[in-house]
């Protein structure tokens, strides 16, 4: 089983994911993780949708970008870094 984490100045969230067999799996899992799991402490933020770039590889250290739209239509930006053991870290890079 793999793990994925949200870090940054906003929050830290830990979730569990399945096995990744392609770079597209990381993109899809990150989009799902942001919409279904990410919460912002002290704020009532719900993400209506997320779109991520497909990573260039599955190698640890590979980074890719995501953007998510909240319930007010504001865009949040995230950076995702692939780690060892089918893990990825999601960091908030820009918030409205």
C-alpha positions, 0 to 999 in steps of 0.5 A: 500500500502507498501513502500520499501526503499534503504539506505546506503552510496550510495543512498536513494530510495523510491518505492511502493509495493503491499501486501506481503502474504508470505516470498517469496513475500519479496524476489521477491519484493526485487529482482524486486526493486533492478533491476528496481528501484535502482539507484546510484547517480552520476554513470550510474549503471544498474542492470541486475539481482538480487538474494535474499535469502528468509527471514526466516519469515515476521516478522519486523526485519527479515533480508535477503541478496541479490546480484545484477550484474551490466551491467559490470558484477560486483557484488553488495551486499545488506541487506534487513530488513523487517519493520512494514506495509509491508515495507522493507529497502534495504542497500548496504553492498558491492560494487565493 
